[in-house]
Amino acid sequence: MNTKQRGDETEATALAELVSRGLSVSIPFGDNDPYDLVVDVDGGLFRLQCKTGWIEESCIRFKTASKTTRDGDVSYVGYDDRIEAFVVVCPDAESLYWVPVEEAGKRSTYLRIEEAEIDHPSINPATEYTLSTKVAELRQG
């Protein structure tokens, strides 16, 4: 499957899941915005970047920066101050996650799905970021 189709499926899955939870979701027109969806949670608007996650070494990993090449120079562009959160769809784990941008890594983020032998401070438990957990927290204020 090509990356465009995978991204479209990820966005569609995220959209359907958010709507199924009774949330109002808007889709920006065009491809020029850094966010894929805007969701209204009890009057608060959140710009969301949808990402496809995959399982890697007992973690769900997703990329948090876009890689661009200009005149042979590679640079990474993050989403700081341009979105509020990532919504991560991990087809292999059949799960969705909401990760606030300020809690995400600069290039990639890892969410632990199994207990680690050695605690790594930059890898957070996936259970803290499930879509259900984060939406409930936002609704409580």
C-alpha positions in Angstrom: 0.0 0.0 0.0 1.4 3.4 -0.9 1.9 6.1 1.8 -0.8 8.4 0.5 -3.4 5.6 0.7 -2.2 4.6 4.2 -2.5 8.2 5.4 -6.0 8.5 4.0 -7.1 5.3 5.7 -5.5 6.5 9.0 -7.4 9.8 8.7 -10.7 8.0 7.9 -10.3 5.7 10.9 -9.5 8.6 13.2 -12.4 10.6 11.9 -14.9 7.7 12.3 -13.7 7.0 15.8 -13.9 10.6 17.0 -17.4 11.0 15.5 -18.5 7.7 17.1 -17.7 9.3 20.5 -20.1 12.1 19.8 -17.5 14.7 18.9 -17.8 17.3 16.1 -15.0 17.0 13.6 -14.1 19.4 10.8 -11.8 18.7 7.9 -9.6 21.5 6.5 -10.0 22.3 2.8 -6.8 21.5 0.8 -3.5 20.1 1.8 -1.7 23.2 3.0 -2.4 22.9 6.7 -0.2 21.1 9.2 -3.3 19.4 10.7 -5.6 16.9 9.3 -8.7 17.3 11.5 -10.1 19.9 13.9 -12.2 18.4 16.7 -14.5 20.2 19.1 -14.4 18.8 22.6 -17.0 20.6 24.7 -16.3 23.9 23.0 -12.5 23.5 22.9 -11.0 23.2 19.4 -8.0 20.9 18.9 -6.0 20.7 15.7 -5.0 17.1 15.1 -2.3 15.6 12.9 -3.2 11.9 12.1 -0.3 9.5 12.1 0.0 5.8 11.4 1.8 3.9 14.1 3.6 0.6 14.0 4.8 -1.9 16.5 8.6 -1.9 17.1 10.3 -3.6 20.1 7.2 -3.7 22.4 6.3 -0.1 21.5 4.0 1.7 19.2 6.1 4.1 17.2 5.1 7.0 15.0 6.9 9.8 13.3 6.4 13.4 14.6 8.3 15.4 12.0 8.2 15.7 8.2 11.4 15.0 6.4 12.2 17.4 3.5 15.1 17.7 1.2 16.0 21.0 -0.4 19.2 21.4 -2.6 20.5 18.1 -1.1 20.1 19.3 2.5 17.8 17.1 4.7 15.8 18.9 7.3 13.0 17.8 9.7 10.0 20.0 10.3 8.1 19.4 13.6 4.5 20.4 14.5 5.2 22.5 17.6 2.7 25.4 17.9 0.9 24.2 14.8 -1.2 21.4 16.3 -2.4 20.5 19.7 -2.1 16.7 19.4 -1.3 13.7 17.3 -4.0 11.0 16.8 -2.2 7.8 16.2 -3.9 4.8 14.5 -1.9 1.6 15.0 -3.5 -1.1 12.7 -1.3 -3.9 14.1 -2.5 -3.2 17.6 -6.1 -2.2 16.6 -5.8 0.8 18.8 -5.9 4.6 18.7 -4.0 7.1 20.8 -4.1 10.9 21.5 -0.7 12.3 22.2 -0.4 16.1 23.0 2.3 17.7 20.8 4.2 18.9 23.9 4.5 15.3 25.1 5.8 14.0 21.7 9.4 13.5 20.7 11.0 15.8 18.1 11.2 13.1 15.3 9.5 10.0 16.6 7.5 9.0 19.7 7.4 5.6 21.3 4.5 4.3 23.4 5.2 1.2 25.4 2.7 -1.6 25.1 4.5 -4.2 27.2 6.3 -3.9 30.5 10.0 -3.0 30.0 12.9 -4.8 31.6 14.6 -1.4 32.0 12.6 1.7 32.5 13.3 4.3 29.8 12.2 7.8 30.8 11.4 9.0 27.2 9.0 6.1 26.5 5.6 6.4 28.1 3.0 3.7 28.7 0.5 3.5 25.8 -2.3 3.1 28.3 -1.9 6.8 29.3 -2.6 7.9 25.8 -5.5 5.9 24.6 -8.1 7.9 22.7 -10.7 7.0 25.4 -8.5 8.2 28.2 -7.5 11.5 26.7 -11.0 12.4 25.4 -12.4 11.7 28.9 -9.7 13.9 30.5 -10.5 16.7 28.0 -14.2 16.5 28.8 -13.5 16.8 32.5 -11.6 19.9 31.9 
